[in-house]
Amino acid sequence: MSSLDRLIEDAASRLNLGYRARSVVTVLTAYIATREDGLAGLGDQFERAGVGALFHSWCRGDEQPIVASQLERAIGREDLARLARRAGFPPGIFAVIVAELLPPLVDLLTTTNGAPVALRARRLDAHAAGAAGQAVRGVAVRSILACLIGVSLILATSWLYLVTRAPPQDTSATRVAPVADARLSLVVDGDHVRVDGRLPRAADQRRVWNALVQRYGEDNVRGQLQVDGGTRPPRWQDRLIAHLPALLAPGLRLDLEGEHIRVDSRALTVQDRLGVTRVLRDHFGAFDVRGLWTPGIAALHALPPDATPDAVVVALNQTVVKFQPEATALTGDSLDTLHATAAALRQLPAGTRVEVGVHTDSHGDAAARRALSQQRAESLVLALHLLDVPMGMLDAMGHGADDPIADNRSEAGRAQNRRVVYRLLR
């Protein structure tokens, strides 16, 4: 997989864009290609807008965050709206998406060639263009221009693919079959556990099996673990073994495959459900975890269809969503909460306005914390909009480290201060 494909795949998953991620990257690539000095010219635009330091951080791989308002200042409102139309997004939503995608794209273009890349658009010679204008009229002129634009976009995107693709492999070598994801399924029935799955090595098989035997006893572990050398090593294996005692409560079903974890805790006691959720959120937050049970999700599911806006907001403020450290992307264990939040917001009457307020801890510069919180709020609003919450319903507001509710001198206090608060505006 090329570096470009990995960037697109990450955007599709992290921003919930799906197949539309490729069209956004294509539009951005074409935009960079049509700058007078390519990537360097784009950097000049950011310099003139007073945010050149951010652009240069992307070229160094530092990737300092940029908010949508800064992006609009650098690219221009009209150009941003035009690009949004090409990508098929509302301008506001598109600006938030670009704020997420442009830093890694610039980093990719820079690191691929060891220096900022100047994608220069081909320009028609003025005299030749004048002669062509005399020879061709009306529809023919427009057709030629349309073809030139189309070819320019194709060349730009093709160039980006070629410079970012993985180094060519020796085609004389035997091709390796596609790699499969490791898989593990655990079902706890009283004092017994059934395990099934596929792991890459016999050593992995022994480690998992022995950990279960140590917990339940040899006679109480059943099932079969296959060894398949074509399987990717699972990132969750060490964490799973370390936290087995806290995870495997009676009645639990846990399925792990690749980067995805599914949990069914409906048969557990309330206390056990909370305990399992806590372990998964604390130690498996980097994975796509579904089926978690939290008081906030329970409160949202308990809302009647005719719940008042005030009641919905009260329930929303019992939920907890988390962001990746110093980033705007939600953690994988927040996706269930995100979907439940969107479902509750869709119940609200037309014309309802809700502020989505994001707070951070006080670690670092105050202005940087406020900027990060604003971008996180915009990212969360985007994610909710992509789940069919009306865009006009939500106002993104970043509060930075203002209004702490706990002591920032401890990690536990900082974790409490990193929060999302919903407020009914009308």
C-alpha positions as a Python dict, from the first residue, in 0.01 Angstrom:
ca = {
    (1, 'M'): (0, 0, 0),
    (2, 'S'): (140, 343, -93),
    (3, 'S'): (186, 624, 159),
    (4, 'L'): (-95, 810, -14),
    (5, 'D'): (-330, 514, 17),
    (6, 'R'): (-246, 484, 386),
    (7, 'L'): (-326, 852, 436),
    (8, 'I'): (-660, 811, 258),
    (9, 'E'): (-744, 495, 452),
    (10, 'D'): (-664, 668, 781),
    (11, 'A'): (-884, 965, 690),
    (12, 'A'): (-1169, 738, 586),
    (13, 'S'): (-1163, 567, 925),
    (14, 'R'): (-1059, 848, 1160),
    (15, 'L'): (-1291, 1115, 1017),
    (16, 'N'): (-1573, 875, 924),
    (17, 'L'): (-1545, 986, 560),
    (18, 'G'): (-1552, 640, 403),
    (19, 'Y'): (-1503, 640, 26),
    (20, 'R'): (-1532, 1022, 19),
    (21, 'A'): (-1184, 1056, 172),
    (22, 'R'): (-1024, 985, -167),
    (23, 'S'): (-1220, 1263, -340),
    (24, 'V'): (-1111, 1515, -74),
    (25, 'V'): (-744, 1419, -112),
    (26, 'T'): (-778, 1435, -492),
    (27, 'V'): (-924, 1787, -472),
    (28, 'L'): (-646, 1901, -237),
    (29, 'T'): (-378, 1748, -459),
    (30, 'A'): (-514, 1923, -767),
    (31, 'Y'): (-531, 2252, -576),
    (32, 'I'): (-164, 2225, -476),
    (33, 'A'): (-70, 2132, -834),
    (34, 'T'): (-231, 2448, -971),
    (35, 'R'): (-40, 2685, -738),
    (36, 'E'): (220, 2891, -925),
    (37, 'D'): (504, 2733, -725),
    (38, 'G'): (321, 2423, -613),
    (39, 'L'): (376, 2338, -248),
    (40, 'A'): (619, 2626, -202),
    (41, 'G'): (356, 2864, -338),
    (42, 'L'): (102, 2728, -93),
    (43, 'G'): (353, 2794, 185),
    (44, 'D'): (378, 3155, 68),
    (45, 'Q'): (-1, 3188, 101),
    (46, 'F'): (18, 3069, 461),
    (47, 'E'): (304, 3313, 529),
    (48, 'R'): (99, 3605, 399),
    (49, 'A'): (-192, 3496, 619),
    (50, 'G'): (29, 3497, 929),
    (51, 'V'): (22, 3119, 981),
    (52, 'G'): (343, 3028, 801),
    (53, 'A'): (487, 2873, 1117),
    (54, 'L'): (211, 2612, 1111),
    (55, 'F'): (282, 2526, 747),
    (56, 'H'): (655, 2490, 811),
    (57, 'S'): (585, 2262, 1108),
    (58, 'W'): (404, 2025, 869),
    (59, 'C'): (708, 2022, 640),
    (60, 'R'): (920, 1916, 939),
    (61, 'G'): (675, 1641, 1035),
    (62, 'D'): (574, 1829, 1353),
    (63, 'E'): (217, 1881, 1222),
    (64, 'Q'): (96, 2152, 1458),
    (65, 'P'): (-285, 2175, 1440),
    (66, 'I'): (-465, 2443, 1243),
    (67, 'V'): (-826, 2549, 1296),
    (68, 'A'): (-1077, 2609, 1019),
    (69, 'S'): (-1075, 2988, 1060),
    (70, 'Q'): (-695, 3001, 1011),
    (71, 'L'): (-724, 2777, 708),
    (72, 'E'): (-989, 3004, 555),
    (73, 'R'): (-758, 3302, 606),
    (74, 'A'): (-473, 3128, 424),
    (75, 'I'): (-661, 2973, 133),
    (76, 'G'): (-939, 3229, 100),
    (77, 'R'): (-1310, 3189, 159),
    (78, 'E'): (-1403, 3178, -211),
    (79, 'D'): (-1135, 2923, -302),
    (80, 'L'): (-1229, 2708, -4),
    (81, 'A'): (-1597, 2717, -103),
    (82, 'R'): (-1506, 2624, -461),
    (83, 'L'): (-1300, 2328, -343),
    (84, 'A'): (-1583, 2223, -112),
    (85, 'R'): (-1824, 2212, -406),
    (86, 'R'): (-1582, 1992, -601),
    (87, 'A'): (-1551, 1753, -309),
    (88, 'G'): (-1926, 1753, -243),
    (89, 'F'): (-1923, 1900, 109),
    (90, 'P'): (-2070, 2213, 269),
    (91, 'P'): (-1794, 2478, 303),
    (92, 'G'): (-1789, 2474, 685),
    (93, 'I'): (-1761, 2096, 705),
    (94, 'F'): (-1501, 2090, 427),
    (95, 'A'): (-1284, 2344, 611),
    (96, 'V'): (-1276, 2122, 919),
    (97, 'I'): (-1187, 1817, 707),
    (98, 'V'): (-907, 2003, 529),
    (99, 'A'): (-773, 2127, 863),
    (100, 'E'): (-731, 1760, 954),
    (101, 'L'): (-597, 1634, 619),
    (102, 'L'): (-370, 1911, 492),
    (103, 'P'): (-95, 1880, 760),
    (104, 'P'): (-27, 1508, 697),
    (105, 'L'): (-59, 1561, 320),
    (106, 'V'): (204, 1838, 326),
    (107, 'D'): (422, 1619, 548),
    (108, 'L'): (385, 1333, 299),
    (109, 'L'): (477, 1549, 0),
    (110, 'T'): (777, 1692, 183),
    (111, 'T'): (923, 1373, 326),
    (112, 'T'): (872, 1178, 3),
    (113, 'N'): (1123, 1396, -178),
    (114, 'G'): (1339, 1517, 111),
    (115, 'A'): (1245, 1881, 47),
    (116, 'P'): (925, 2076, -22),
    (117, 'V'): (787, 1968, -355),
    (118, 'A'): (705, 2230, -618),
    (119, 'L'): (414, 2096, -817),
    (120, 'R'): (407, 2335, -1110),
    (121, 'A'): (101, 2353, -1330),
    (122, 'R'): (170, 2358, -1701),
    (123, 'R'): (73, 2686, -1858),
    (124, 'L'): (-13, 2758, -2221),
    (125, 'D'): (223, 2995, -2399),
    (126, 'A'): (47, 3330, -2430),
    (127, 'H'): (108, 3361, -2803),
    (128, 'A'): (-3, 3008, -2875),
    (129, 'A'): (-312, 3063, -2665),
    (130, 'G'): (-390, 3378, -2862),
    (131, 'A'): (-356, 3196, -3193),
    (132, 'A'): (-577, 2916, -3068),
    (133, 'G'): (-833, 3172, -2957),
    (134, 'Q'): (-853, 3309, -3311),
    (135, 'A'): (-881, 2967, -3470),
    (136, 'V'): (-1135, 2811, -3237),
    (137, 'R'): (-1457, 2964, -3114),
    (138, 'G'): (-1756, 2894, -2889),
    (139, 'V'): (-1814, 2540, -2776),
    (140, 'A'): (-1485, 2415, -2918),
    (141, 'V'): (-1284, 2653, -2695),
    (142, 'R'): (-1475, 2549, -2387),
    (143, 'S'): (-1428, 2182, -2475),
    (144, 'I'): (-1051, 2222, -2513),
    (145, 'L'): (-1023, 2408, -2182),
    (146, 'A'): (-1230, 2142, -2008),
    (147, 'C'): (-1001, 1872, -2147),
    (148, 'L'): (-691, 2062, -2036),
    (149, 'I'): (-827, 2101, -1684),
    (150, 'G'): (-920, 1733, -1670),
    (151, 'V'): (-576, 1625, -1792),
    (152, 'S'): (-412, 1859, -1538),
    (153, 'L'): (-605, 1702, -1251),
    (154, 'I'): (-527, 1349, -1372),
    (155, 'L'): (-156, 1430, -1407),
    (156, 'A'): (-146, 1589, -1062),
    (157, 'T'): (-308, 1297, -884),
    (158, 'S'): (-109, 1044, -1087),
    (159, 'W'): (213, 1225, -996),
    (160, 'L'): (128, 1218, -626),
    (161, 'Y'): (56, 845, -645),
    (162, 'L'): (384, 775, -822),
    (163, 'V'): (602, 973, -579),
    (164, 'T'): (436, 831, -269),
    (165, 'R'): (400, 468, -370),
    (166, 'A'): (613, 208, -199),
    (167, 'P'): (948, 121, -366),
    (168, 'P'): (900, -128, -651),
    (169, 'Q'): (937, -490, -553),
    (170, 'D'): (1130, -757, -740),
    (171, 'T'): (866, -911, -964),
    (172, 'S'): (1075, -1223, -1008),
    (173, 'A'): (1016, -1318, -645),
    (174, 'T'): (726, -1538, -548),
    (175, 'R'): (424, -1331, -452),
    (176, 'V'): (308, -1364, -91),
    (177, 'A'): (-59, -1440, -28),
    (178, 'P'): (-266, -1159, 130),
    (179, 'V'): (-209, -1129, 504),
    (180, 'A'): (-506, -1201, 731),
    (181, 'D'): (-590, -1038, 1063),
    (182, 'A'): (-539, -1226, 1387),
    (183, 'R'): (-870, -1327, 1543),
    (184, 'L'): (-977, -1433, 1892),
    (185, 'S'): (-1321, -1504, 2036),
    (186, 'L'): (-1376, -1554, 2410),
    (187, 'V'): (-1706, -1662, 2568),
    (188, 'V'): (-1726, -1691, 2947),
    (189, 'D'): (-1988, -1931, 3084),
    (190, 'G'): (-1968, -1942, 3461),
    (191, 'D'): (-1634, -2102, 3552),
    (192, 'H'): (-1566, -2212, 3194),
    (193, 'V'): (-1432, -2020, 2896),
    (194, 'R'): (-1443, -2111, 2528),
    (195, 'V'): (-1173, -1972, 2303),
    (196, 'D'): (-1149, -1986, 1925),
    (197, 'G'): (-932, -1797, 1682),
    (198, 'R'): (-628, -1764, 1459),
    (199, 'L'): (-282, -1644, 1567),
    (200, 'P'): (44, -1610, 1371),
    (201, 'R'): (279, -1827, 1580),
    (202, 'A'): (271, -2133, 1802),
    (203, 'A'): (429, -1919, 2075),
    (204, 'D'): (130, -1682, 2059),
    (205, 'Q'): (-106, -1978, 2079),
    (206, 'R'): (70, -2110, 2391),
    (207, 'R'): (76, -1770, 2562),
    (208, 'V'): (-298, -1712, 2521),
    (209, 'W'): (-392, -2069, 2610),
    (210, 'N'): (-167, -2075, 2919),
    (211, 'A'): (-305, -1740, 3040),
    (212, 'L'): (-659, -1880, 3021),
    (213, 'V'): (-558, -2205, 3192),
    (214, 'Q'): (-393, -2008, 3471),
    (215, 'R'): (-715, -1811, 3520),
    (216, 'Y'): (-973, -2093, 3483),
    (217, 'G'): (-788, -2423, 3520),
    (218, 'E'): (-697, -2672, 3248),
    (219, 'D'): (-1029, -2858, 3256),
    (220, 'N'): (-1231, -2537, 3217),
    (221, 'V'): (-1075, -2403, 2895),
    (222, 'R'): (-1223, -2533, 2569),
    (223, 'G'): (-1201, -2452, 2202),
    (224, 'Q'): (-930, -2435, 1940),
    (225, 'L'): (-664, -2182, 1848),
    (226, 'Q'): (-523, -2221, 1496),
    (227, 'V'): (-171, -2118, 1399),
    (228, 'D'): (-144, -1942, 1062),
    (229, 'G'): (188, -1794, 953),
    (230, 'G'): (7, -1561, 713),
    (231, 'T'): (-160, -1379, 1002),
    (232, 'R'): (-56, -1032, 1117),
    (233, 'P'): (75, -1014, 1476),
    (234, 'P'): (-210, -872, 1687),
    (235, 'R'): (-144, -546, 1872),
    (236, 'W'): (-401, -640, 2136),
    (237, 'Q'): (-246, -971, 2246),
    (238, 'D'): (-13, -844, 2522),
    (239, 'R'): (-279, -611, 2661),
    (240, 'L'): (-537, -887, 2659),
    (241, 'I'): (-315, -1128, 2851),
    (242, 'A'): (-223, -857, 3103),
    (243, 'H'): (-586, -765, 3175),
    (244, 'L'): (-761, -1103, 3144),
    (245, 'P'): (-859, -1124, 3514),
    (246, 'A'): (-1039, -789, 3500),
    (247, 'L'): (-1203, -854, 3162),
    (248, 'L'): (-1344, -1205, 3172),
    (249, 'A'): (-1652, -1169, 3391),
    (250, 'P'): (-1917, -1447, 3379),
    (251, 'G'): (-2148, -1399, 3081),
    (252, 'L'): (-1905, -1189, 2874),
    (253, 'R'): (-1842, -1239, 2503),
    (254, 'L'): (-1535, -1070, 2356),
    (255, 'D'): (-1436, -1078, 1988),
    (256, 'L'): (-1105, -934, 1868),
    (257, 'E'): (-1003, -918, 1502),
    (258, 'G'): (-736, -690, 1360),
    (259, 'E'): (-803, -340, 1490),
    (260, 'H'): (-1163, -417, 1591),
    (261, 'I'): (-1297, -528, 1928),
    (262, 'R'): (-1659, -623, 1993),
    (263, 'V'): (-1791, -679, 2344),
    (264, 'D'): (-2128, -817, 2455),
    (265, 'S'): (-2178, -754, 2827),
    (266, 'R'): (-2558, -768, 2842),
    (267, 'A'): (-2553, -1077, 3067),
    (268, 'L'): (-2324, -911, 3322),
    (269, 'T'): (-2417, -731, 3643),
    (270, 'V'): (-2411, -351, 3633),
    (271, 'Q'): (-2091, -347, 3837),
    (272, 'D'): (-1918, -596, 3607),
    (273, 'R'): (-2032, -408, 3296),
    (274, 'L'): (-1881, -88, 3431),
    (275, 'G'): (-1560, -270, 3519),
    (276, 'V'): (-1522, -424, 3172),
    (277, 'T'): (-1593, -89, 3007),
    (278, 'R'): (-1336, 83, 3226),
    (279, 'V'): (-1064, -169, 3135),
    (280, 'L'): (-1139, -150, 2763),
    (281, 'R'): (-1146, 231, 2759),
    (282, 'D'): (-829, 265, 2966),
    (283, 'H'): (-617, 6, 2785),
    (284, 'F'): (-775, -56, 2442),
    (285, 'G'): (-879, 297, 2346),
    (286, 'A'): (-660, 294, 2034),
    (287, 'F'): (-880, 21, 1882),
    (288, 'D'): (-1227, 40, 1730),
    (289, 'V'): (-1418, -86, 2035),
    (290, 'R'): (-1792, -142, 2002),
    (291, 'G'): (-2056, -263, 2247),
    (292, 'L'): (-1933, -68, 2548),
    (293, 'W'): (-2184, 10, 2821),
    (294, 'T'): (-2157, 337, 3012),
    (295, 'P'): (-2401, 534, 3229),
    (296, 'G'): (-2410, 801, 2959),
    (297, 'I'): (-2506, 558, 2683),
    (298, 'A'): (-2765, 402, 2914),
    (299, 'A'): (-2912, 747, 2986),
    (300, 'L'): (-2938, 827, 2614),
    (301, 'H'): (-3100, 493, 2533),
    (302, 'A'): (-3353, 550, 2812),
    (303, 'L'): (-3476, 879, 2660),
    (304, 'P'): (-3837, 858, 2538),
    (305, 'P'): (-3910, 959, 2176),
    (306, 'D'): (-4076, 1280, 2299),
    (307, 'A'): (-3795, 1379, 2538),
    (308, 'T'): (-3762, 1754, 2588),
    (309, 'P'): (-3445, 1931, 2471),
    (310, 'D'): (-3352, 1993, 2835),
    (311, 'A'): (-3379, 1621, 2915),
    (312, 'V'): (-3167, 1530, 2612),
    (313, 'V'): (-2892, 1774, 2714),
    (314, 'V'): (-2893, 1638, 3071),
    (315, 'A'): (-2839, 1287, 2931),
    (316, 'L'): (-2573, 1407, 2686),
    (317, 'N'): (-2374, 1554, 2973),
    (318, 'Q'): (-2350, 1210, 3133),
    (319, 'T'): (-2155, 1079, 2833),
    (320, 'V'): (-1778, 1072, 2797),
    (321, 'V'): (-1597, 1100, 2464),
    (322, 'K'): (-1219, 1104, 2447),
    (323, 'F'): (-971, 1242, 2195),
    (324, 'Q'): (-634, 1107, 2092),
    (325, 'P'): (-353, 1272, 2296),
    (326, 'E'): (-282, 1625, 2170),
    (327, 'A'): (-496, 1557, 1860),
    (328, 'T'): (-849, 1615, 1735),
    (329, 'A'): (-943, 1258, 1643),
    (330, 'L'): (-1174, 1064, 1873),
    (331, 'T'): (-1045, 745, 2032),
    (332, 'G'): (-1187, 420, 1898),
    (333, 'D'): (-1367, 350, 2226),
    (334, 'S'): (-1573, 670, 2182),
    (335, 'L'): (-1756, 558, 1867),
    (336, 'D'): (-2051, 395, 2046),
    (337, 'T'): (-2101, 713, 2247),
    (338, 'L'): (-2075, 920, 1929),
    (339, 'H'): (-2352, 720, 1759),
    (340, 'A'): (-2577, 734, 2067),
    (341, 'T'): (-2520, 1110, 2092),
    (342, 'A'): (-2613, 1160, 1727),
    (343, 'A'): (-2931, 953, 1768),
    (344, 'A'): (-3038, 1166, 2066),
    (345, 'L'): (-2966, 1495, 1887),
    (346, 'R'): (-3167, 1385, 1584),
    (347, 'Q'): (-3474, 1365, 1812),
    (348, 'L'): (-3462, 1737, 1891),
    (349, 'P'): (-3716, 1970, 1728),
    (350, 'A'): (-3614, 2172, 1424),
    (351, 'G'): (-3459, 2503, 1522),
    (352, 'T'): (-3298, 2372, 1841),
    (353, 'R'): (-2944, 2499, 1895),
    (354, 'V'): (-2688, 2318, 2110),
    (355, 'E'): (-2337, 2430, 2197),
    (356, 'V'): (-2073, 2158, 2184),
    (357, 'G'): (-1813, 2287, 2429),
    (358, 'V'): (-1474, 2120, 2458),
    (359, 'H'): (-1242, 2174, 2756),
    (360, 'T'): (-878, 2072, 2794),
    (361, 'D'): (-637, 2041, 3084),
    (362, 'S'): (-386, 2320, 3152),
    (363, 'H'): (-79, 2130, 3028),
    (364, 'G'): (102, 2371, 2795),
    (365, 'D'): (47, 2719, 2655),
    (366, 'A'): (-299, 2865, 2721),
    (367, 'A'): (-347, 2988, 2364),
    (368, 'A'): (-245, 2650, 2224),
    (369, 'R'): (-489, 2471, 2456),
    (370, 'R'): (-771, 2698, 2342),
    (371, 'A'): (-683, 2639, 1976),
    (372, 'L'): (-673, 2262, 2031),
    (373, 'S'): (-1008, 2266, 2212),
    (374, 'Q'): (-1167, 2468, 1930),
    (375, 'Q'): (-1043, 2225, 1668),
    (376, 'R'): (-1162, 1930, 1876),
    (377, 'A'): (-1505, 2090, 1905),
    (378, 'E'): (-1517, 2144, 1527),
    (379, 'S'): (-1404, 1785, 1468),
    (380, 'L'): (-1675, 1649, 1699),
    (381, 'V'): (-1941, 1864, 1531),
    (382, 'L'): (-1822, 1731, 1193),
    (383, 'A'): (-1847, 1371, 1313),
    (384, 'L'): (-2201, 1430, 1441),
    (385, 'H'): (-2300, 1600, 1117),
    (386, 'L'): (-2176, 1300, 919),
    (387, 'L'): (-2415, 1094, 1134),
    (388, 'D'): (-2706, 1308, 1004),
    (389, 'V'): (-2727, 1565, 1284),
    (390, 'P'): (-2830, 1895, 1114),
    (391, 'M'): (-2527, 2122, 1083),
    (392, 'G'): (-2723, 2430, 1191),
    (393, 'M'): (-2813, 2264, 1521),
    (394, 'L'): (-2460, 2259, 1664),
    (395, 'D'): (-2220, 2537, 1762),
    (396, 'A'): (-1857, 2434, 1821),
    (397, 'M'): (-1691, 2614, 2111),
    (398, 'G'): (-1339, 2557, 2245),
    (399, 'H'): (-1289, 2670, 2604),
    (400, 'G'): (-928, 2565, 2644),
    (401, 'A'): (-822, 2523, 3007),
    (402, 'D'): (-1086, 2765, 3137),
    (403, 'D'): (-1334, 2645, 3400),
    (404, 'P'): (-1147, 2342, 3541),
    (405, 'I'): (-1354, 2106, 3754),
    (406, 'A'): (-1056, 1924, 3910),
    (407, 'D'): (-695, 1980, 4010),
    (408, 'N'): (-468, 1995, 3705),
    (409, 'R'): (-167, 1891, 3915),
    (410, 'S'): (-271, 1525, 3906),
    (411, 'E'): (-333, 1298, 3606),
    (412, 'A'): (-675, 1206, 3743),
    (413, 'G'): (-765, 1574, 3770),
    (414, 'R'): (-640, 1651, 3420),
    (415, 'A'): (-846, 1361, 3285),
    (416, 'Q'): (-1160, 1507, 3444),
    (417, 'N'): (-1088, 1850, 3298),
    (418, 'R'): (-1060, 1705, 2946),
    (419, 'R'): (-1433, 1693, 2880),
    (420, 'V'): (-1718, 1781, 2645),
    (421, 'V'): (-2010, 1986, 2778),
    (422, 'Y'): (-2337, 2032, 2588),
    (423, 'R'): (-2541, 2347, 2647),
    (424, 'L'): (-2888, 2427, 2517),
    (425, 'L'): (-2885, 2764, 2341),
    (426, 'R'): (-3251, 2774, 2245),
}
